[in-house]
Amino acid sequence: MIPQLVTARWRRRDGRYRRLFLPVIPIVLLLSPLLVLAVIGGVIACLMYDLPPFRTLAGVGRLFWALPGARIEVEQGRTDLLLSIR
């Protein structure tokens, strides 16, 4: 399943948490012209470093398909960040 929603939560200076919900599909649609350029750049980089471009694209696709359910937590000093991908 493709990720649908990314939730970012961080602690503000006053101790309260701030939460941001990012829908994936509208963001991808808005950034799709840049996505095409990124894919072209990735294919050129694969050719420069002698990697198979289609297998590399398949690996990146598998990575994105595996993202739903991932939680990334970072806590260092007063910084507290939680990313949840659904």
N, C-alpha and C positions, 0 to 999 in steps of 0.2 A: 504494500500500500504506500502511496506517495504521501509524504508529510503534508498535513493540512494547516497546522497552526504551530507557531513557535511562541512560547511564553518566556519572557525575560523578566526577572525580578531582581532588584538590587536594593540595598539599604541606603537610605539618605543620611545626611549628616545628623539630623535630629533623631535618628534611630528608627524612624518609620520606614516601611517597605514601599517601594514603588513598583508597579507591575505594568508590563507592556505586552499586548497581544498582537502578533504579526501574522496575518493570513498569508500563506505561501503562494497560492495560485494568483491572486491579484498582483503581488509583488513580482512574480515571475513574468506575468503578462506585461507589466509596465517596463521591466528591464529586459525584455526579450531582444530588442536590437543589440544591446550590449552582450547578451548571452550568445548571439550568433558570432559576434566578434571574438568572444572568449573561446568558443569552440574552434574557430579558425586559428586563433593563436595557439591553442592547445595542440592542434594537428601539426602546425608548423614546428612547435617545440618537440613533439614526438619525432618528427622527421629529422630534426637537428640532432637529437640524442639517440637516434637509431632505435626507437621503440615502435612497436606496431600500433598505429593510431586507433584502429577499430577495437582492438583488445583493451587499449587504455580507456577509450570511451565507455566500453562495456563495464570495466572495473569502476569507473566513476559513477555510472548508472547504478550499479549494485550497491555502492556506498550510499547513495541517496535513497534507494529503496529500503536500506537497513536502518535509516535514521529514526523512523517513528518509534517512540518509546524511550528514546535516549534522554538522559538527564545529565547535565554538566553542572557541577557545583564548584565554585571557587570561593574560598574564604581565606583572606590574608589580612591580618591586622583589623582595621575598621572597614575593609572592603568585603562585601558579601554579594556574590552574584550567582543566580540560579538560572540555567537555560533548560527548558523542557520542550521537547519536540513531540507533537502528537500527530 
